[in-house]
Amino acid sequence: MGLERKNLVLKGIPASEGIVAGNAMVISGVRPSVPKRIVSEDKVPEEIERLRKALKEAVTELEEVKEEFRDSMAREVFSIIDAHSLLIQDQSLWKEVERKIREGQINAEWAIRKTIDEWLKVFAELQDQYLRDRAQDIETVGERVLGKMGGNQDKDLRKITDPVIIVAHDLRPDQTAQMFFSKVLGFATDIGSSTSHTAIVARSLEIPAVVGLEQVSRVVEEGDLIILDGIEGKVIINPDDELCQKYIAKKADWEATNLLLQEYASPPSMTQDAHQIQLSANLEILDEIHFLKKYGAEGVGLYRTEYLYLDRQELPNEKEHLENYRKLAKGVSPYPATIRTFDLGGDKFVSEPKVAEEMNPALGLRAIRFCLQRPDIFKAQIRGILRASAFGKIRIMFPLISSLEEVIAAKKILKEAMDELDKEGKKFDPKIKVGIMIEVPSAVMTAERLAEHVDFFSIGTNDLIQYVLAIDRVNEYVNYLYQPLHPAVLQMIQRTVQAGHQAGIEVAMCGEMAGDVFLLPVLVGLGLDQLSMPARLIPKVRKVLKGLKVSEVKPLTEELLKLSTSEQIKTVLQERIEKDWAEAYKMTPPKKPETDGLFLCGKNSQTK
């Protein structure tokens, strides 16, 4: 029996906010099969020439897209398409394809697919979702080149004249960009995540989107009426009138909330009794740096650098590090930016000899542990960070610290880099602030001693909770144990803050807890100096913060720390919020804007 297709709800990942309804246009996006052919030795040069011709055509096509949209394309779109163009021109990737053609005497299409799949396997093993999503870029580039070899023609989304919602297995970033110039209301895809480049483009163009729906391109039929909920990550197929009315009301609420939060998109961030807490942004790629200003971020509390090491055969050199961090420093100015050093394992470098497979990579040779074993790789990054500090307020942060010995060893390499740059006459900030991530229980238990050797702490709650509670939060069988309000977690945070403040250093938080407004009274009560979160969450956190008083949340937090279970803590906190801070948590103004139905939203929207 097939699926009942009335009011059918598919759940995915919200990639770009907005609510729209419209008829579906289904684009076939299933990965085409590639046949394997054995070619005779005298035909091998022919296959290699076919490959090189397809590469040239793919680069030319992307350059034409860039040129056509140069004046109107968002920076994110331009940058991502440029990155894809550079990836197609990356000799290391395609030399491997050519090697397979020669040695295996196979057709170019099969060699491409085999090489791309090998790279995808490497990326699939990464823990960080953002880094795993870079695999999609490699696959996209591979499929583009394969398309050129097979003569496949993409649907030009700019020529769509009716308001529709695109449904596809996947979309390339440049296809997503075409929607800006069409009647496309939004899109839904089978694959992808909130950090995939397609999602990044959708957000920059304000096109509502839901990704990771797994089967939407197979379930939805051409012309189906669908509601796309980019807030909760849902697609509703063939909704009835009652459900449509519900979503019209939901859209009005969402627009009203956005209107209200615009008032809180500017610093400073302080409580009702004038206690200031810095609200910073987590940043993964420079293309999203403009969101810091849009949402009123007071700097970057966590800049992840891992993507610099991926999508490539060779390691980034000092010059590449410098250029990247210099752009960061200038883009964030006058606020500070905290750069976290490399937080992966050596097995993730395509160009590196494979290390022994680890049973549990999260507890293995990664982050500072790997860096201290490979000071050549580590120092190149540190020199780049130091030189960038001449262009703005840069801070350096070491991840996964579990002992004082690691801090001392890392600072020794930092000092060596400073001495080298000094002798070379290269500028840097000699007083650059050095901090560490507190995400391992041993770091919490020795925080008093660690604080004597650094300028700041940043609590990484995502890993800390996993290590304290011995659970894997992405494991569906035990993720119910992932409890930010567990008494042990709160006591760990309290101990870290106290140790930092006793030593006179700042204590920040950069995990998911930092952007959760429900937890805000506790975080303020614990005494954190800075909260770093996705930039879009800052206005909401700032609004709630302005309704709180330290004189009220501190006694509450002390009371919560005496409770025995996370459920008890959650109940008491909820009751207090409803009793004393309901107004602070209210996110809709008294008068809601009128919306012109469901069909208009985001960049293609109008509000009466």
N, C-alpha and C positions, 0 to 999 in steps of 0.2 A: 504494500500500500504506500502511495506517495505521501509527501508531507501535505498537511492541510494548509492551503495557501491564503487563508483569510486571517488577518491580524497575526500573521506569523512573525515572530521576533527573532532576529539573529543578533548575537552579542559579539562585539569585537573590541577594538582598542580606539578610544577617541584620539584622533590625530590633529584635528583642527576644529575649534568650537563653532557652533552654529546649529540651527534647526531649519531644515528645508523639507518641502514635499514636492514631488513631481513625478513625471513618468520616467521609467528607466530606459536608458540606452545601454544595451549590453555589448561590450567589446570583447571579442574572443581574445583571451590572453593566456591560454593554456600553453605551457612550454612545448614548442614543436619538437617532434622526434627527429633525431639526426641519424641517418643510416651510416654504418661503417662500411667503407670500401677499401679494398687492398688495391694499390696502384702499382704499376710496373716501375722499375727503377728509372727508366727514361722519362716517365711522366711526373716524377717527383718535383723537378724544377717548375713544371706547369702548375702544380698544386700550390707551391710556395708563391708563385706569381699571382695566382688567384687570391691568396690570403693578403698579399701586400696591396693589391688593387682594392680589395674590400676595405682594408684599413684606411687607405687614402680617401675613399668615398665616404666612409663614416666620419672621418675628421672634417672633411669638406662640408658635410651636411650639418655638423654641429657648429662649425664656424659661420655658416649661413644663418642658422637659427640665432646665434649671438648677434650677428650683424643686423638682422631684421628687427630684433627686439631691443637693440642696444639702448635706445633712449627711454623705453618704457618698462624694461624688465627690472624687477626687484633685484637688489644686490645678491640675495641668496640664490636666486635662480641662475643669474649670470655666473656666479662663482661655482655652483655645482656643475653646470654644463661645461664650464672651463675645466673643472677637475676631471670630468668624464673624457673630455678631449685629450687631456694630458695622459690619462690612463691608457687610451688607445695608442698613444705615441710612446708608451713605456716599452722600450726595447726588451727589457728583461722578461716581461710577460710573453711577448710574441716570439722571442727567440726560443723560448721553451716550446711553443707551439710548432715552430719550424723544426726543432730538434725531433719532436715526435713524428712529424711528417717524414723526415729523412730516415730516422732509425726504424720506424715501424712500417714505412711505406704505406701510409694510410692517407685518406682524403683529408683536406684541410678542415672541413666541418667537424669531423670526428675528433681531430687533434685539438680544435678549439674547445669543444664540449668537455673533453677529457681533462684538459689543463684547467679550465674554469672550475670544474667539479673538484679538482684537487685543492685549489685555493679555497673553495667554499668549505671544504672539510676542515681546513685550518681555522677559519673564522668561526665555524660552528662550535668549536671547542672553547671559545672565549666566554668568560663569565659576564663581562660587562655588555649590557644590551646595546648600547650605542655602538660599541666596537663590533659586535656581531652583525649589526645592521650594515656595516660597510661591505659585507659580503654581497649585499643587494646591488651595490654599485658595480662590483666586478661582474656579477651575473648580467646586469643591465647592459654593460659595455659588450660582453660576450655575445648576448642575443642581438645587439645592434649590428655587430660585425657579421654574425650568421645571417641576419636579414639581408644584408648587402650581397652576400654570396648566393642567396636563394632568390633574390629579387622580390622579397616581400614588401608590400607597401602599407604603411601605417595609415589609419584613419586620421584626417586632419581635423582636430577638434575645433579649430577656429571657424570652420565652415558650418558648424551646427547653428541653426537659426531658431530652433524651438527650445524653450526652457526644459532641460532634462537633467536627470541625475545619472552620471556615468557609473556603470557597474563593470568591473573588470577583475581579472585574476591579479594583475599588477599594472602599474602605470610608471613610465619613466618620468623623471623630473621635468624634462622639456615638454612632455605631453601634458603634465599638470599645468605648466606655465601657459600653454595654449588656452586653457580654460578662462584665463583672465580676459581674453579677447573674444569670448563667445557667450552664448546664453546658458552655459553649463552652470547649474546651481550648486553642485557638490559632487563628491564621488565616494564610492565604496569599493574596497578591494579585498581579495581573499588573503593576501599576505601583506607583510609590512608591520611596522611598529611606530610608536610615537617619535622615535629618533631616526627613522629612515629618511633619506633625502626627499622622497616624495612627500612625506608628512611635513618636513621643514618648509618645502616650497608652498604647500597648501596653507600653512600658518602665515607665511610672509605675504601671501596674496589674499588672505582672509577668505579662503574657500572652505566651507564646511566639509569635513572628511572623516570617515571611519575606515580603519584598516584592520587586517588580521581577522577577517570574518570567516575565513577558511573555505566556505562553500557558497558565498553570495553569488558568484558568477554562474553557478550551476543551478541555484534555486530560483533566482529572479529571472523572469522572462521579459523579453522586449515589450515595452509599453505598460508593464505593471505600474500601478501607483505605489510609490514607496515614500515613507517618511525616513529621513536621515537625521539622527540625533548625534551630533558631534560633541555633545556635552557628556553623555553617558556611554557613548560608543555603541549605539544600537541602530539597526535598520529594521523597520516594520513594513512588511509586505502586505499590500491590499488592506489598509486599515479601514474600519467602518467609520461612520459619522461621529460616533461617540469618542473614538480614539483620536480622530482628527481634531475635534474640539478641545480635547485634553492637551494636545500638543500646541494648538494655537495659544492656549493659556500659558503653557510652559515657555513658549518662545517669548511671549510678552514679559514674563517674569525675568527671563534671562537678559533681555534687552534692558529692562529696568535696572537690574543689578549692575550691568556694565556701566550704565549711565551714572549710577551712584558711586561706583568704585573709581570712576575717573577723578573724583574729588580727592582720592587718597593715593594718587599716582605721583606724588612729590614728597621729597624729604622735608623736614626731619621725621624720624620715627620715635615717638615717645609715649609714655603712659600718661594717664590723666593727672598724675602727681609729678609730671615733668622728669621722669626717669628715662633717659635715652638708651635705645637699643638699636644697633646698626642692622639694617635689613639689606643683605647682599644677595647677589644672584650666583647660582651655579651655572657654569658655562662650559660647553663642550666644543663648539666650533665658533670661529670668529664671525661667521656669516650672521649669527643671531645677536651680535653685540648691540645693535640698535634697539633691541627690546629692553635693554637696561634703562635707557632714557625714557622709553614709553611707559614703563611701569614704575619708574622712580627708584631704581636700585642704587644703593649707596656703595657701589663697588662690586667686585667679584670675590666671593668668599671661597670659591673652589673652581679652579680652571683645570680641567682634565686634559692631559697632554698625550694620552695613549694613541689617539688617532694619527699622530705624526709618524708613528712607527709602522703603521699598517698600510694596506693597499700598495705595497712596494716591495722590491727585492732588496734594495740597499737601505742601510740605516741612515737616518737624517744626520747631516753634519752640523757643526756649530753655527754656520751661516744660516741654515734653514731654521734652527731653533731661534736665533737672534731675530730674524725677520718676523717670525710668528709672534714672539713675545713683545717685540717692539710695537707691532700693530695693536696688541692687547693693551699695552701700557698707555698708548696714545688714545685709544678708543674709550678707555675707562676713565681717563683723567677728568677731573682732579681727584677722583676716588682711588683707593688702592685695589690691586688685584693680587690674589694669592694663587701662586702656581704650584700645583702638586706635581712632584717628580714622578717619573715613570712608574706605573702601577700594574705591570703585567709580568708574566714569566718569559724566560728566554725561548721557550718552545713556540712562541707566537711569531718569531721572526722567520720569514720564509727563507732568508739568506743565511740563517744560522744553522750549524749542525744540530740535528735533533737531539734533545736531551732525553734521558730515560723517562718513560711515561709514569706519571705520578697517580697514585690511587685517589688522592684528594688534593687537586691543584690549589684550592682555596687555602690550604694549610701548608703549601709547599714552597718551592723556590720562586718567589714572585716579589714585586715591589722593591722595598729597600734591601731585601735579602739578595735578590738577583743583582741589583745595582752595586752592592758592595763586592760581589764576586766578579763583576765586570766594570771596573772603574773607568775603562776606556769609553764605554757607552755612557756611563753616568756623568763623567766629567764634561763630555761634549754638551750635554744638556745643561749642566750647571754653568758652564761658561756662557752659553747662550742666554740663560736667565740673568746672570750677572750683568752682561753687556746691555741687556734690555732695561735693566734698572736705571740706566742713565737717561731714559726717556720718560720715566714716570714712577709712580709709587708701586713698586713690585715687592712682593713677599714670597719667600720660598718655603715649601712645606714638604716634609718627608712622610710617606705613608707606611702603614703597617709596622710601626715601631713597637717592639716587644721588650727592649732592654736598653739600658743606658749605654752599653757598649756600642750599640748600633748608632745612637745619636753622636757619640764621640767620633766614631769612624766616619760617619757622613760629614760631620763638620770639619774633619781633617782634610777630606777631599775638597770641600768647599774652600778651605783656607789655601790649599795648594793652588786651586784655580784662581783665587784672588791674587796670590803672589805672582803667578804667571802673567795675568792680565796687567798687573802693575808694572812688571818688567817690560812688557810689550808696549806700554803706554796707551792701553785701551781703557776707555772710561767705563766706570761702573759705580754703584753706590756702595762705599765701603761699610756703611752702617745698615745694609739691607737686613730686614727682620727675618729671622729663621724660626719656623715652627714645626710642630709634628702633629700627625693625626693620632688621636686617642681612639683606637678601635679594637684593641686587644686587652683582655682582662689584666694581663701582667703590667701593661702600661698604666692602667688605672691604679693598681695596687702600689706602683712605685712612682706615682705622679708627683709626689713631693720632691723627689730627687731629680726627676726629669725636668721639672719646672725651673730648676737652677741653671739649666744649660740651654734653654730656648727662650724665645721672645713671646710665643703664644702657643696655645693649644687649640685644636679644632676637633671636636668630637664627631667621629663618623658613625652615626647610630645604626646605619644599615648593617655594617659588619659587626659592630659591637653587640647588637642584640643577638645576632646569629651565634657569635662565639660565647656569649654569656649563657644563653639558653640552649646551646648545642643543637641548633636546628637549621635546616636549609629552607629559607623562606620561599624558594621556587619549587620545592617538593610538595606536591598536592596532598601527600599523606600526612605531613607534619606542619604545614604552613599555618594551621590554626594555633600553633604554639608561639607564633611570632607576635609577641605582645609588648608594644612600646611602654605600656604602663605597668609592666611586671615590677614588683618591688625591688628586685635585684638590679634591674636596669636603671630605675630612678636613683637608687643608692650609688650606683657606679657614676652616674652623671653628677650627683651631688658631691661625691668625693673628688672628682676631677675638678669641678668648679672651685671648691674650697682650696685644693692644693694650688691651683693656678693663682687665685686671688691672694693667698698667703705669700706667694712669691712675687706678687705685684705684676703678673702678666695677664693678658686678655684671654678669655676662654670663649670660643665660638662653637657653633654646631652646624654641620653641613649635611646631615642625613635627612631622610624623608620626614622625620619627626619635626624638623625645623619649620616646615611649611604647613603643618597641620594646625589649623586654628583651634580645634578642640583642645589640643594639648598646650596652647599658648599660656594660659594662666600658670600652669606648672613650670614651664620653661622660664617664664619671667620670675616666678617665685624661687627657682633654683639659682637665679643670679647670672644667667648667661649674658655675655656682652654683645654677641653678634649671632644672628641667625641667617644662614645662607640657604637659598631655596630656588626652584625654578622661578624665573623673573615674573611670570604671569600671576603668581600667588602673592606677590608683595603687597599690592593694594588692599587685598582682603585681610592679610595679616596686620597691616598698618592700621586699618579701620578698627579691628578688634582691640589692638594694642592701645589705641587712644581712649578706649572705654574702660581700661583696667587701671588699678592702683596697686603699686608695689606693697603699700601698707595693708592691702587686703589679700593679695595673692600669696604673699610670703607666709603668713600664718596658715593659710589653706594648704600650702605645699608641705609645711611641717606636719600638719594633721594627716595628709595623705601618706607621707612617708612612714607613719606608724601603723598603717593598715597592712593586712596580711596577704591579700590577693589582688590581682589586677582588676577583677570584676568589682570588688569593693571600691577600689580607687576610681574606676570609671563611673560607678553609680553616684558616688559623692560629688565628683567633679561635675557630672551632668546636672545634678540637682542644684549645685551652686551657680552654674551658668544660667539656668532657667530662672533662678530666684533673683540674682543680683546683676547679671550682665546680659539680659535678653536683648536690650536695645543695642548694645555693642555688636552682638552677633546678627542683628537684623540686616539683611542684605538687599531689601527692596524699598524704594522710596514710596511715600503715600500715593502718588499719582504715577501710573504706569503709562509709557508711551503706547500710542495706538499702532498696531502693526498691520501691514497690508497683506493679510493672509499668511500662508506658510511659504509661498513660492519665492519670496524675496528675502535674502539674508546675506550676511557677510558682504563681500565686495559687490555682489549683484543685488544688494538690498536697498529698500527705501523705507523710511519711517515717516509717517504722516506728521 
